Amino acid sequence: MNNRSIVILKFIAFPACLVPLGVLVYRGFTNALGPDPIATITHTTGFWTLYFLLISLAITPIRHLSSRLGRLIRFRRMLGLFAFFYGTLHLFTYVWLFSGWDVRAMVHDIAKRPFITMGMLGWVCLLALAATSTTWAIRKMGGKRWQMLHRLIYVAAIAGVIHYWWIVKSGVLTPWKVTVVLAILLLARIVWSAKQAARKRKVAVAA
Amino acid sequence: MIIRKPSYIPSSEITPQSVYINRRKFLAGAAAVGAASLGAARWLNVAHPQQTVQADTKFTTIPSKYSSTGLTLTAYKDITTYNNFYEFGTNKDDPSHNAWRLKTRPWSVKVSGLVKKQQVFDIDALMKLRPMEERIYRMRCVEAWSMVIPWAGYSLSEFISQCEPLSSARYVQFLSLEDNKQEPWINSVDLHWPYSEGLRMDEAMHPLTLLTFGLYGQPLPNQDGAPVRIVVPWKYGFKSAKSIVEVRFVKDEPRTTWNESAPGEYGFYSNVNPNVDHPRWSQKNERVIGAAFWKARQPTLMFNGYGDQVASLYKGMDLRENF
């Protein structure tokens, strides 16, 4: 895969990532958001935040499957930023549609409602990652510090899934699907690092 | 062995080339029509349930002084496709898809407990007990959305006087249908069935409390709690039990399903109260179902706007403790 094909793929992938928003806007105009449109908008933006988080977390495990998939890294930043994008839309829904810009009510919510605290935690992590997503930031921070900061993606993903569990009514189990996927993606990393450590030990012993 | 000569087949029987070329599309189309008509039949069953109800398809209702005025009614479509009726699934559109399974005839309501004598009321007799009124009530769900619904029924107090409860009866319990053939989700949803709700005697006797048989002047669609339910407009919607099969008069506060499931979140009284938040979300505002999303939010009223009529029932009670 040469550079040109990656650029072409990005030109296709970028608008594709905007499709969920496009569908939502279209449904808004055609009055197809259902009887409780605020809930529909909140759920849709929330789900897509989680989905983009999971997709971006899947990049590294997939790359490990074959050396030819190495170029996938070039898409990870875009996917991560889309997670932040949909997360911000989701936050915006809460700020505007649920709270009516009432700052006092929101501060009270963040302090008193655990699921909102968890959601805010996730979003703040994504904000930090988005702000330091540029090449300039990587250079300024230095690779090692940047890498450490960007481990916050795990915090954001876990916070997002807990946020989901904490909002559904007791007895409802729909969050289990994203929980399983996240668990697999995190497990894949743990397994791979364990394998790497074992490989390093073998080399050290051989030397 | 007879080998037919090609001339036996008239040329008029030759399949036109365009049809032959598109034969797969034709088959797919036929299958789609077949599936659609099956689906349409089922949809028809659900969206126009009055076709499956054996009672009169329209009630004669008289207007009531207890109706709220000056409110925009929620569309029939929203009232009948946005429901919480977990016996038929936990998604909002599940009841309208699955409640066709509910058989509303024959139906009777058993009266038991602390009464002069146990009785069984047939549903059709129950409907004729008193003139039906149209009661336009606000409905506020604990999930912070609301509707305005034109119910049809008469005050529960009229039914209670027929029940002849003893003076020792201090609470009324309502039990809903529990039948895992008609309501398969009973097996998968972790709630204590049958659905049980209850009211204090004075709440049950209040004229606002409605023994309800219809909405928009027609018999209740299955997903809205056919053929008989109660509506208690100043409390969160889950207190308005659906598809009632038994009314029991008891001495002590009866068990209520949501309180059993999450006692910290759903109290026995569950009066609509913007000052007492649900542990996980605020109750200060509500989303009006059917309104455009940029103007759907409105402040929640104390006792759902029925404070003038019911506040006296709770004089001296700590409504935060007795949430």
Interface residues (C-beta under 8 A of the other chain):
Chain A: G28 L33 G34 P35 D36 P37 I38 A39 I41 L97 F98 G100 A105 H108 D109 K112 R113 P114 F115 W166 I167 K169 S170 G171 V172
Chain B: D78 T81 Y82 T90 K92 E143 W145 V189 D190 L191 S261 A262 E265 D277 R280 W281 S282 K284 N285 R287 I289 G290 A292 F293 W294 A296 R297
